[in-house]
């Protein structure tokens, strides 16, 4: 069983860039982006099973210095995903 999740992350005392870099270094993450809005960072991650999902949300993310809060969302159905296209790339 595979899980695709999105996680909105709010940072506390560390800079957004430091937290984003730490998240990007994780093998589970497919995309890490800084955003404007309620969260500072959004992450898309792929997890292989329930144990890996649980560890990612309860141990891996909370262990990163500067993470204040997370809002995970489990992907139920992928409607569109274009991995070979980067808009506005020159």
N, C-alpha and C positions, 0 to 999 in steps of 0.2 A: 504494500500500500504506500503510495506517495502522497505527500501533502505540499501544496503551494500556498504560501501565506504572504500577506502584506503586514507590515508592522510600522505603525506611526510611532516615532520616538521624540520625546521632549528631553532636552538636556538640562542639566542643573548648573554646575559650576564650571565644567570644562567647556572649551570652545566647541562649537558645532563641528568644525573641521576635524578636530582630534577624535571625536566620537565617530564621525562618518568614516574616517580612515580606519579605525579599529573594526568597525562593522564590515567595511569593504574587504578587509583581510581575512574574514571568516570564509571557509570553504562552502558553507551553506548558502551564502548570499549570491543572488543573481544580479541584483541591481541595488544600488544605494544612491539616494539623491537628497540634496538639501532642498527644503521647500518653505514657502511662506504660508502661514496659516496656523492652525492649532498646534501642529507638530513642527519640529525643526528638521526632522529627517524622516524619510520613508524608505523602507527596505522591502524587497521582494526576495523571498528565500524558498528553497526547495528542501524538504526533509523526507527521509526515506520511510520512517515509521513513527508510531505514536511515542516511543521512547525518545527518539531524536527530536521530535517536535516539543515534547515536554522539557527536555534538557535545554533546548535552544531558548525557550521562553522563560524558564525558571532559573537557569544557571548561567548560560552563555551571555545573553543580553544584560541581565542585571549585574554581571561581573565587570562590565565595561565602565571604567571611571567616567562619571559625568552623565550617565543615563539616569534621568529623574523619573520618567514614566513611559510606559509603552502601551499601545493600543493595537493588539493583534487582530487580524481578520483572516479567516480561513477561506480560501478560494473554493467556491462550489462548482463553478463552471467557467472555463476560459472562452470568451466570446471572440476575442481577437488578440493575436500575439504575433508581432512581426519582428523576429530576432535579427533579420538581415538588413534592416532599414534603420538608419539614424537620420531623423529629420534635421534639416538645416545644416548638415555637415558640408564643409567646403572641400 
